[in-house]
């Protein structure tokens, strides 16, 4: 007589699997992130013809010392591959929102530098973006809950 085989269910995960609470927390994070990014991207695109990834690049550059960043550092800061960043910078440069500058310390490297037009685009888009964040995310929580969320996120990405 052979031992009965069992298959994992939603209530009984396989060895090393996620239990229902863990799975709900993880899936909730993924769903929320995807939903928010899609909605915020659509809002910026519709109102300013500026995709969210472009907005993020402009924010990083505007906040950087001398409003410039090495391309590799910029790619890391907005979580894009180097090739993806290169294509995005090409598009932003074509649109006049940033320019490239040679890197004196590394002849192979270059900087992305925000232009006046890039700063203007950022200033115009920022209220739309902040209103979207507030409406779609921040308004769903109390101030204490937001403090708690900020502390919880810092455990993962300090």
C-alpha positions as CSV (number, residue, x, y, z in Angstrom):
1,X,0.0,0.0,0.0
2,X,1.5,3.3,-1.0
3,X,1.4,6.5,1.0
4,X,-1.2,9.0,-0.1
5,X,0.1,11.9,-2.1
6,X,-0.9,15.4,-1.2
7,X,-0.8,18.5,-3.3
8,X,-0.4,21.9,-1.8
9,X,-3.5,24.0,-1.6
10,X,-4.1,27.7,-0.9
11,X,-4.3,26.9,2.8
12,X,-1.4,24.4,3.0
13,X,1.6,25.6,1.0
14,X,4.3,23.2,-0.2
15,X,7.4,22.9,1.9
16,X,9.2,26.3,1.8
17,X,6.2,27.9,0.0
18,X,4.2,30.9,1.1
19,X,1.2,30.7,3.4
20,X,-2.0,32.5,2.5
21,X,-1.1,35.7,4.5
22,X,2.4,35.8,3.0
23,X,1.0,35.3,-0.5
24,X,-1.7,38.0,0.0
25,X,0.9,40.5,1.3
26,X,3.2,39.8,-1.6
27,X,0.5,39.8,-4.3
28,X,-1.0,42.9,-2.8
29,X,2.3,44.7,-3.1
30,X,2.8,43.7,-6.7
31,X,-0.8,44.5,-7.7
32,X,-0.7,47.9,-6.0
33,X,2.6,48.8,-7.5
34,X,1.5,47.8,-11.0
35,X,-1.8,49.6,-10.7
36,X,-0.3,52.8,-9.3
37,X,2.5,53.0,-11.9
38,X,0.0,52.4,-14.8
39,X,-2.4,55.1,-13.5
40,X,0.3,57.6,-12.7
41,X,2.0,57.0,-16.1
42,X,-1.3,57.5,-17.9
43,X,-2.0,60.8,-16.1
44,X,1.4,62.2,-16.8
45,X,1.3,61.1,-20.5
46,X,-2.2,62.5,-21.0
47,X,-1.6,65.8,-19.2
48,X,2.0,66.5,-20.2
49,X,3.0,64.0,-22.9
50,X,5.7,62.8,-20.4
51,X,5.8,59.1,-19.4
52,X,6.5,58.3,-15.8
53,X,10.0,56.8,-16.6
54,X,10.9,60.1,-18.3
55,X,9.6,62.1,-15.3
56,X,11.6,59.9,-12.9
57,X,14.8,60.6,-14.9
58,X,14.1,64.3,-14.9
59,X,13.5,64.3,-11.1
60,X,16.8,62.4,-10.5
61,X,18.7,64.9,-12.7
62,X,17.0,68.0,-11.1
63,X,18.0,66.8,-7.6
64,X,21.5,65.7,-8.5
65,X,24.6,67.9,-7.8
66,X,25.1,70.2,-10.8
67,X,21.8,68.7,-12.2
68,X,23.8,65.9,-13.9
69,X,24.4,62.2,-13.3
70,X,26.6,59.6,-14.9
71,X,24.5,57.4,-17.1
72,X,25.3,54.2,-15.1
73,X,24.2,55.9,-11.9
74,X,21.1,57.3,-13.5
75,X,20.1,53.8,-14.8
76,X,20.6,52.4,-11.3
77,X,18.5,55.2,-9.7
78,X,15.5,54.7,-11.9
79,X,15.8,50.9,-12.0
80,X,16.4,50.6,-15.8
81,X,18.9,48.5,-17.6
82,X,21.9,50.4,-19.2
83,X,20.5,49.8,-22.7
84,X,17.0,50.9,-21.6
85,X,18.4,54.0,-20.1
86,X,20.4,54.8,-23.2
87,X,17.3,54.6,-25.4
88,X,15.3,56.7,-22.9
89,X,18.1,59.3,-22.8
90,X,18.2,59.3,-26.6
91,X,14.5,60.2,-26.6
92,X,14.8,62.8,-23.9
93,X,17.7,64.4,-25.7
94,X,15.8,64.4,-29.0
95,X,12.9,66.2,-27.1
96,X,15.4,68.7,-25.7
97,X,14.8,67.8,-22.1
98,X,18.3,66.7,-21.4
99,X,21.7,66.7,-23.1
100,X,24.8,64.6,-22.7
101,X,28.1,65.9,-21.5
102,X,31.5,64.2,-21.6
103,X,32.9,62.8,-18.3
104,X,36.3,64.2,-17.7
105,X,37.2,61.4,-15.2
106,X,36.3,58.6,-17.6
107,X,36.5,59.1,-21.4
108,X,34.2,56.2,-22.0
109,X,31.5,57.6,-19.7
110,X,29.1,60.5,-20.1
111,X,26.7,62.5,-18.0
112,X,23.1,63.2,-18.6
113,X,22.3,66.8,-17.8
114,X,18.8,68.3,-17.5
115,X,18.1,71.3,-19.7
116,X,16.0,74.4,-19.0
117,X,13.3,72.8,-21.1
118,X,13.6,69.6,-19.0
119,X,13.3,71.7,-15.8
120,X,10.2,73.4,-17.2
121,X,8.6,70.1,-18.1
122,X,9.3,68.8,-14.6
123,X,7.9,71.9,-13.0
124,X,4.8,71.6,-15.1
125,X,4.3,67.8,-14.5
126,X,5.1,67.8,-10.8
127,X,1.7,69.0,-9.5
128,X,-0.1,66.4,-11.7
129,X,2.2,63.6,-10.4
130,X,1.9,64.7,-6.7
131,X,-1.9,65.0,-7.0
132,X,-2.1,61.5,-8.5
133,X,0.0,60.1,-5.7
134,X,-2.1,61.8,-3.1
135,X,-5.4,60.8,-4.7
136,X,-4.5,57.2,-5.5
137,X,-2.3,56.3,-2.5
138,X,-1.7,58.8,0.3
139,X,-5.4,59.6,0.8
140,X,-6.1,56.0,1.6
141,X,-4.1,56.1,4.9
142,X,-4.1,58.1,8.1
143,X,-0.9,60.1,9.0
144,X,0.0,57.4,11.5
145,X,-0.5,54.6,8.9
146,X,1.7,56.6,6.5
147,X,4.5,56.8,9.1
148,X,4.1,53.1,9.7
149,X,4.3,52.3,6.0
150,X,7.4,54.5,5.7
151,X,9.1,52.6,8.5
152,X,8.0,49.2,7.1
153,X,9.4,50.1,3.6
154,X,12.7,51.2,5.2
155,X,13.2,47.6,6.5
156,X,13.3,46.4,2.9
157,X,15.1,49.2,1.1
158,X,16.8,51.5,3.7
